[in-house]
């Protein structure tokens, strides 16, 4: 299988639960995107496959401005938001590096 698109919609997405299961939340929401992107590069798909990483308003957390834009700074207030920010920056890093 050589996909041309991958949509990562996987997440432990319950904010309150993310405090109770912070390690699991990190594994799914932060390390999951890293593993997917690493697999794309390791299998030579980084040039032919587009990767979509789903985001959330929880990445902004304590809102500093309304409405939020792509330039609004992140201020996550939960393990869920923190892990999603990690996944976001991992996707950007892989896009720029590979």
N, CA, C and O atoms as a GROMACS GRO file, in nm:
protein
  392
    1UNK      N    1   0.085  -0.118   0.000
    1UNK     CA    2   0.000   0.000   0.000
    1UNK      C    3   0.089   0.123   0.000
    1UNK      O    4   0.181   0.134   0.080
    2UNK      N    5   0.060   0.216  -0.091
    2UNK     CA    6   0.135   0.342  -0.100
    2UNK      C    7   0.034   0.457  -0.104
    2UNK      O    8   0.002   0.507  -0.212
    3UNK      N    9  -0.014   0.499   0.012
    3UNK     CA   10  -0.116   0.604   0.015
    3UNK      C   11  -0.062   0.737  -0.037
    3UNK      O   12   0.058   0.764  -0.030
    4UNK      N   13  -0.152   0.818  -0.089
    4UNK     CA   14  -0.116   0.954  -0.132
    4UNK      C   15  -0.163   1.058  -0.031
    4UNK      O   16  -0.124   1.174  -0.038
    5UNK      N   17  -0.248   1.016   0.062
    5UNK     CA   18  -0.296   1.105   0.168
    5UNK      C   19  -0.316   1.024   0.296
    5UNK      O   20  -0.362   0.910   0.292
    6UNK      N   21  -0.280   1.085   0.409
    6UNK     CA   22  -0.308   1.028   0.540
    6UNK      C   23  -0.370   1.137   0.625
    6UNK      O   24  -0.316   1.247   0.636
    7UNK      N   25  -0.484   1.106   0.685
    7UNK     CA   26  -0.554   1.200   0.774
    7UNK      C   27  -0.547   1.145   0.916
    7UNK      O   28  -0.610   1.043   0.946
    8UNK      N   29  -0.472   1.211   1.001
    8UNK     CA   30  -0.462   1.166   1.140
    8UNK      C   31  -0.570   1.234   1.223
    8UNK      O   32  -0.554   1.348   1.267
    9UNK      N   33  -0.680   1.163   1.243
    9UNK     CA   34  -0.790   1.213   1.324
    9UNK      C   35  -0.794   1.144   1.460
    9UNK      O   36  -0.884   1.170   1.540
   10UNK      N   37  -0.698   1.057   1.485
   10UNK     CA   38  -0.694   0.983   1.611
   10UNK      C   39  -0.660   1.076   1.726
   10UNK      O   40  -0.575   1.163   1.714
   11UNK      N   41  -0.728   1.056   1.838
   11UNK     CA   42  -0.698   1.134   1.957
   11UNK      C   43  -0.771   1.078   2.077
   11UNK      O   44  -0.878   1.019   2.065
   12UNK      N   45  -0.712   1.099   2.192
   12UNK     CA   46  -0.784   1.089   2.320
   12UNK      C   47  -0.829   1.232   2.341
   12UNK      O   48  -0.748   1.316   2.380
   13UNK      N   49  -0.955   1.262   2.316
   13UNK     CA   50  -0.997   1.401   2.302
   13UNK      C   51  -1.079   1.456   2.419
   13UNK      O   52  -1.135   1.565   2.408
   14UNK      N   53  -1.087   1.386   2.528
   14UNK     CA   54  -1.162   1.436   2.642
   14UNK      C   55  -1.066   1.511   2.735
   14UNK      O   56  -0.976   1.452   2.794
   15UNK      N   57  -1.087   1.642   2.746
   15UNK     CA   58  -0.994   1.727   2.821
   15UNK      C   59  -0.983   1.683   2.967
   15UNK      O   60  -0.872   1.668   3.017
   16UNK      N   61  -1.094   1.661   3.035
   16UNK     CA   62  -1.089   1.621   3.176
   16UNK      C   63  -1.018   1.487   3.193
   16UNK      O   64  -0.939   1.469   3.286
   17UNK      N   65  -1.047   1.393   3.104
   17UNK     CA   66  -0.982   1.262   3.110
   17UNK      C   67  -0.832   1.275   3.087
   17UNK      O   68  -0.755   1.194   3.138
   18UNK      N   69  -0.790   1.374   3.010
   18UNK     CA   70  -0.647   1.389   2.982
   18UNK      C   71  -0.567   1.416   3.108
   18UNK      O   72  -0.447   1.386   3.112
   19UNK      N   73  -0.628   1.472   3.210
   19UNK     CA   74  -0.559   1.492   3.338
   19UNK      C   75  -0.545   1.360   3.413
   19UNK      O   76  -0.446   1.340   3.484
   20UNK      N   77  -0.642   1.271   3.398
   20UNK     CA   78  -0.639   1.141   3.465
   20UNK      C   79  -0.551   1.041   3.391
   20UNK      O   80  -0.496   0.950   3.453
   21UNK      N   81  -0.539   1.057   3.260
   21UNK     CA   82  -0.462   0.962   3.178
   21UNK      C   83  -0.362   1.040   3.092
   21UNK      O   84  -0.358   1.025   2.970
   22UNK      N   85  -0.281   1.122   3.158
   22UNK     CA   86  -0.192   1.211   3.083
   22UNK      C   87  -0.089   1.135   2.999
   22UNK      O   88  -0.057   1.177   2.888
   23UNK      N   89  -0.037   1.024   3.051
   23UNK     CA   90   0.062   0.949   2.973
   23UNK      C   91  -0.002   0.887   2.848
   23UNK      O   92   0.055   0.893   2.740
   24UNK      N   93  -0.120   0.829   2.864
   24UNK     CA   94  -0.192   0.773   2.750
   24UNK      C   95  -0.225   0.882   2.649
   24UNK      O   96  -0.208   0.864   2.528
   25UNK      N   97  -0.272   0.996   2.698
   25UNK     CA   98  -0.305   1.109   2.611
   25UNK      C   99  -0.183   1.151   2.531
   25UNK      O  100  -0.193   1.180   2.412
   26UNK      N  101  -0.067   1.155   2.595
   26UNK     CA  102   0.057   1.191   2.526
   26UNK      C  103   0.093   1.086   2.421
   26UNK      O  104   0.133   1.121   2.310
   27UNK      N  105   0.078   0.959   2.454
   27UNK     CA  106   0.111   0.854   2.359
   27UNK      C  107   0.025   0.864   2.232
   27UNK      O  108   0.076   0.850   2.121
   28UNK      N  109  -0.103   0.889   2.250
   28UNK     CA  110  -0.194   0.896   2.135
   28UNK      C  111  -0.179   1.027   2.059
   28UNK      O  112  -0.161   1.026   1.938
   29UNK      N  113  -0.186   1.140   2.130
   29UNK     CA  114  -0.197   1.270   2.066
   29UNK      C  115  -0.064   1.334   2.028
   29UNK      O  116  -0.060   1.417   1.937
   30UNK      N  117   0.044   1.296   2.094
   30UNK     CA  118   0.176   1.353   2.061
   30UNK      C  119   0.263   1.252   1.988
   30UNK      O  120   0.316   1.280   1.881
   31UNK      N  121   0.277   1.134   2.046
   31UNK     CA  122   0.364   1.034   1.985
   31UNK      C  123   0.302   0.968   1.863
   31UNK      O  124   0.374   0.922   1.774
   32UNK      N  125   0.170   0.962   1.857
   32UNK     CA  126   0.103   0.905   1.739
   32UNK      C  127   0.141   0.976   1.611
   32UNK      O  128   0.184   0.910   1.516
   33UNK      N  129   0.127   1.109   1.605
   33UNK     CA  130   0.169   1.180   1.484
   33UNK      C  131   0.318   1.162   1.453
   33UNK      O  132   0.356   1.149   1.337
   34UNK      N  133   0.401   1.162   1.557
   34UNK     CA  134   0.544   1.141   1.536
   34UNK      C  135   0.570   1.005   1.471
   34UNK      O  136   0.648   0.995   1.377
   35UNK      N  137   0.505   0.903   1.521
   35UNK     CA  138   0.523   0.768   1.465
   35UNK      C  139   0.474   0.760   1.320
   35UNK      O  140   0.539   0.698   1.236
   36UNK      N  141   0.361   0.822   1.292
   36UNK     CA  142   0.310   0.822   1.155
   36UNK      C  143   0.406   0.893   1.060
   36UNK      O  144   0.437   0.842   0.953
   37UNK      N  145   0.453   1.010   1.101
   37UNK     CA  146   0.544   1.087   1.015
   37UNK      C  147   0.677   1.015   0.998
   37UNK      O  148   0.732   1.014   0.888
   38UNK      N  149   0.728   0.956   1.104
   38UNK     CA  150   0.852   0.880   1.093
   38UNK      C  151   0.834   0.764   0.995
   38UNK      O  152   0.924   0.735   0.915
   39UNK      N  153   0.720   0.698   1.002
   39UNK     CA  154   0.692   0.588   0.911
   39UNK      C  155   0.685   0.634   0.765
   39UNK      O  156   0.733   0.565   0.675
   40UNK      N  157   0.625   0.751   0.742
   40UNK     CA  158   0.621   0.806   0.606
   40UNK      C  159   0.762   0.824   0.550
   40UNK      O  160   0.790   0.784   0.437
   41UNK      N  161   0.848   0.885   0.630
   41UNK     CA  162   0.986   0.910   0.585
   41UNK      C  163   1.061   0.777   0.568
   41UNK      O  164   1.129   0.757   0.468
   42UNK      N  165   1.049   0.689   0.666
   42UNK     CA  166   1.120   0.561   0.661
   42UNK      C  167   1.080   0.476   0.541
   42UNK      O  168   1.160   0.396   0.492
   43UNK      N  169   0.957   0.494   0.493
   43UNK     CA  170   0.909   0.416   0.379
   43UNK      C  171   0.913   0.494   0.248
   43UNK      O  172   0.856   0.450   0.148
   44UNK      N  173   0.981   0.608   0.250
   44UNK     CA  174   0.998   0.687   0.127
   44UNK      C  175   0.872   0.749   0.074
   44UNK      O  176   0.862   0.776  -0.046
   45UNK      N  177   0.775   0.774   0.160
   45UNK     CA  178   0.648   0.831   0.115
   45UNK      C  179   0.639   0.981   0.136
   45UNK      O  180   0.540   1.043   0.099
   46UNK      N  181   0.741   1.041   0.195
   46UNK     CA  182   0.735   1.184   0.228
   46UNK      C  183   0.724   1.274   0.106
   46UNK      O  184   0.678   1.387   0.119
   47UNK      N  185   0.764   1.229  -0.010
   47UNK     CA  186   0.755   1.311  -0.132
   47UNK      C  187   0.621   1.296  -0.203
   47UNK      O  188   0.581   1.383  -0.280
   48UNK      N  189   0.551   1.185  -0.178
   48UNK     CA  190   0.430   1.156  -0.255
   48UNK      C  191   0.303   1.150  -0.173
   48UNK      O  192   0.193   1.142  -0.229
   49UNK      N  193   0.314   1.155  -0.041
   49UNK     CA  194   0.198   1.140   0.046
   49UNK      C  195   0.177   1.267   0.128
   49UNK      O  196   0.269   1.315   0.194
   50UNK      N  197   0.056   1.320   0.123
   50UNK     CA  198   0.022   1.437   0.205
   50UNK      C  199  -0.027   1.389   0.342
   50UNK      O  200  -0.098   1.289   0.352
   51UNK      N  201   0.013   1.462   0.446
   51UNK     CA  202  -0.023   1.426   0.583
   51UNK      C  203  -0.105   1.538   0.644
   51UNK      O  204  -0.063   1.654   0.642
   52UNK      N  205  -0.222   1.505   0.698
   52UNK     CA  206  -0.308   1.603   0.765
   52UNK      C  207  -0.313   1.570   0.913
   52UNK      O  208  -0.350   1.459   0.951
   53UNK      N  209  -0.276   1.666   0.997
   53UNK     CA  210  -0.281   1.650   1.141
   53UNK      C  211  -0.396   1.735   1.195
   53UNK      O  212  -0.392   1.857   1.187
   54UNK      N  213  -0.498   1.670   1.250
   54UNK     CA  214  -0.613   1.742   1.304
   54UNK      C  215  -0.572   1.824   1.426
   54UNK      O  216  -0.492   1.780   1.508
   55UNK      N  217  -0.628   1.943   1.436
   55UNK     CA  218  -0.598   2.034   1.547
   55UNK      C  219  -0.722   2.054   1.633
   55UNK      O  220  -0.826   1.991   1.612
   56UNK      N  221  -0.710   2.142   1.731
   56UNK     CA  222  -0.819   2.171   1.823
   56UNK      C  223  -0.801   2.310   1.882
   56UNK      O  224  -0.689   2.359   1.893
   57UNK      N  225  -0.910   2.372   1.919
   57UNK     CA  226  -0.901   2.502   1.986
   57UNK      C  227  -0.835   2.490   2.122
   57UNK      O  228  -0.789   2.590   2.177
   58UNK      N  229  -0.829   2.369   2.178
   58UNK     CA  230  -0.762   2.349   2.307
   58UNK      C  231  -0.612   2.378   2.300
   58UNK      O  232  -0.548   2.395   2.404
   59UNK      N  233  -0.558   2.384   2.180
   59UNK     CA  234  -0.417   2.422   2.166
   59UNK      C  235  -0.396   2.567   2.209
   59UNK      O  236  -0.288   2.603   2.256
   60UNK      N  237  -0.498   2.648   2.191
   60UNK     CA  238  -0.491   2.789   2.231
   60UNK      C  239  -0.518   2.805   2.380
   60UNK      O  240  -0.470   2.900   2.442
   61UNK      N  241  -0.594   2.712   2.438
   61UNK     CA  242  -0.620   2.711   2.581
   61UNK      C  243  -0.673   2.842   2.634
   61UNK      O  244  -0.786   2.882   2.605
   62UNK      N  245  -0.589   2.910   2.711
   62UNK     CA  246  -0.626   3.039   2.767
   62UNK      C  247  -0.616   3.141   2.654
   62UNK      O  248  -0.508   3.188   2.620
   63UNK      N  249  -0.729   3.173   2.597
   63UNK     CA  250  -0.735   3.255   2.477
   63UNK      C  251  -0.680   3.394   2.503
   63UNK      O  252  -0.721   3.463   2.596
   64UNK      N  253  -0.585   3.434   2.419
   64UNK     CA  254  -0.523   3.565   2.431
   64UNK      C  255  -0.584   3.665   2.333
   64UNK      O  256  -0.568   3.786   2.349
   65UNK      N  257  -0.655   3.615   2.232
   65UNK     CA  258  -0.720   3.703   2.135
   65UNK      C  259  -0.837   3.630   2.071
   65UNK      O  260  -0.838   3.508   2.059
   66UNK      N  261  -0.935   3.707   2.030
   66UNK     CA  262  -1.053   3.653   1.962
   66UNK      C  263  -1.073   3.734   1.835
   66UNK      O  264  -1.070   3.857   1.839
   67UNK      N  265  -1.094   3.668   1.723
   67UNK     CA  266  -1.087   3.524   1.702
   67UNK      C  267  -0.942   3.478   1.693
   67UNK      O  268  -0.851   3.558   1.672
   68UNK      N  269  -0.922   3.347   1.710
   68UNK     CA  270  -0.788   3.291   1.693
   68UNK      C  271  -0.757   3.278   1.544
   68UNK      O  272  -0.846   3.254   1.462
   69UNK      N  273  -0.631   3.294   1.512
   69UNK     CA  274  -0.583   3.276   1.375
   69UNK      C  275  -0.462   3.184   1.379
   69UNK      O  276  -0.424   3.135   1.486
   70UNK      N  277  -0.403   3.160   1.264
   70UNK     CA  278  -0.282   3.078   1.259
   70UNK      C  279  -0.166   3.146   1.332
   70UNK      O  280  -0.067   3.080   1.363
   71UNK      N  281  -0.177   3.275   1.358
   71UNK     CA  282  -0.070   3.349   1.425
   71UNK      C  283  -0.095   3.366   1.575
   71UNK      O  284  -0.009   3.420   1.646
   72UNK      N  285  -0.209   3.322   1.625
   72UNK     CA  286  -0.239   3.331   1.768
   72UNK      C  287  -0.145   3.238   1.844
   72UNK      O  288  -0.132   3.121   1.808
   73UNK      N  289  -0.080   3.287   1.950
   73UNK     CA  290   0.011   3.201   2.026
   73UNK      C  291  -0.064   3.090   2.100
   73UNK      O  292  -0.177   3.108   2.145
   74UNK      N  293   0.000   2.975   2.110
   74UNK     CA  294  -0.058   2.864   2.185
   74UNK      C  295  -0.038   2.888   2.335
   74UNK      O  296   0.064   2.942   2.378
   75UNK      N  297  -0.137   2.846   2.413
   75UNK     CA  298  -0.132   2.855   2.558
   75UNK      C  299  -0.216   2.740   2.614
   75UNK      O  300  -0.316   2.764   2.682
   76UNK      N  301  -0.176   2.615   2.584
   76UNK     CA  302  -0.258   2.501   2.625
   76UNK      C  303  -0.267   2.490   2.777
   76UNK      O  304  -0.171   2.521   2.848
   77UNK      N  305  -0.383   2.446   2.825
   77UNK     CA  306  -0.408   2.440   2.969
   77UNK      C  307  -0.441   2.298   3.016
   77UNK      O  308  -0.494   2.281   3.126
   78UNK      N  309  -0.412   2.198   2.935
   78UNK     CA  310  -0.441   2.060   2.973
   78UNK      C  311  -0.342   1.968   2.903
   78UNK      O  312  -0.280   2.007   2.804
   79UNK      N  313  -0.324   1.846   2.955
   79UNK     CA  314  -0.239   1.750   2.885
   79UNK      C  315  -0.286   1.727   2.740
   79UNK      O  316  -0.203   1.708   2.651
   80UNK      N  317  -0.416   1.729   2.718
   80UNK     CA  318  -0.469   1.714   2.582
   80UNK      C  319  -0.418   1.826   2.492
   80UNK      O  320  -0.366   1.799   2.384
   81UNK      N  321  -0.434   1.950   2.534
   81UNK     CA  322  -0.388   2.064   2.454
   81UNK      C  323  -0.239   2.063   2.431
   81UNK      O  324  -0.192   2.091   2.320
   82UNK      N  325  -0.163   2.029   2.535
   82UNK     CA  326  -0.017   2.023   2.523
   82UNK      C  327   0.024   1.917   2.421
   82UNK      O  328   0.110   1.942   2.336
   83UNK      N  329  -0.037   1.800   2.428
   83UNK     CA  330  -0.003   1.692   2.335
   83UNK      C  331  -0.040   1.728   2.192
   83UNK      O  332   0.032   1.693   2.099
   84UNK      N  333  -0.152   1.796   2.173
   84UNK     CA  334  -0.192   1.838   2.038
   84UNK      C  335  -0.095   1.942   1.982
   84UNK      O  336  -0.066   1.941   1.862
   85UNK      N  337  -0.044   2.031   2.067
   85UNK     CA  338   0.057   2.127   2.022
   85UNK      C  339   0.183   2.053   1.978
   85UNK      O  340   0.244   2.087   1.877
   86UNK      N  341   0.223   1.951   2.054
   86UNK     CA  342   0.340   1.871   2.016
   86UNK      C  343   0.318   1.808   1.879
   86UNK      O  344   0.407   1.812   1.794
   87UNK      N  345   0.202   1.749   1.856
   87UNK     CA  346   0.172   1.689   1.726
   87UNK      C  347   0.174   1.791   1.614
   87UNK      O  348   0.222   1.764   1.505
   88UNK      N  349   0.122   1.909   1.642
   88UNK     CA  350   0.121   2.019   1.544
   88UNK      C  351   0.263   2.056   1.503
   88UNK      O  352   0.295   2.063   1.385
   89UNK      N  353   0.348   2.081   1.602
   89UNK     CA  354   0.486   2.122   1.572
   89UNK      C  355   0.568   2.009   1.511
   89UNK      O  356   0.659   2.033   1.432
   90UNK      N  357   0.536   1.886   1.546
   90UNK     CA  358   0.603   1.772   1.484
   90UNK      C  359   0.570   1.768   1.335
   90UNK      O  360   0.659   1.745   1.253
   91UNK      N  361   0.444   1.789   1.299
   91UNK     CA  362   0.405   1.790   1.158
   91UNK      C  363   0.477   1.902   1.083
   91UNK      O  364   0.525   1.881   0.971
   92UNK      N  365   0.486   2.019   1.143
   92UNK     CA  366   0.558   2.130   1.079
   92UNK      C  367   0.705   2.096   1.063
   92UNK      O  368   0.763   2.119   0.957
   93UNK      N  369   0.766   2.042   1.168
   93UNK     CA  370   0.908   2.007   1.162
   93UNK      C  371   0.936   1.905   1.053
   93UNK      O  372   1.032   1.920   0.978
   94UNK      N  373   0.855   1.801   1.044
   94UNK     CA  374   0.876   1.700   0.940
   94UNK      C  375   0.854   1.757   0.801
   94UNK      O  376   0.927   1.724   0.708
   95UNK      N  377   0.754   1.844   0.786
   95UNK     CA  378   0.729   1.906   0.655
   95UNK      C  379   0.851   1.987   0.612
   95UNK      O  380   0.891   1.980   0.495
   96UNK      N  381   0.909   2.062   0.703
   96UNK     CA  382   1.023   2.147   0.668
   96UNK      C  383   1.153   2.067   0.653
   96UNK      O  384   1.239   2.104   0.573
   97UNK      N  385   1.167   1.959   0.728
   97UNK     CA  386   1.290   1.881   0.724
   97UNK      C  387   1.295   1.782   0.609
   97UNK      O  388   1.403   1.750   0.558
   98UNK      N  389   1.178   1.733   0.567
   98UNK     CA  390   1.175   1.629   0.464
   98UNK      C  391   1.090   1.673   0.347
   98UNK      O  392   1.075   1.599   0.250
   0.00000   0.00000   0.00000
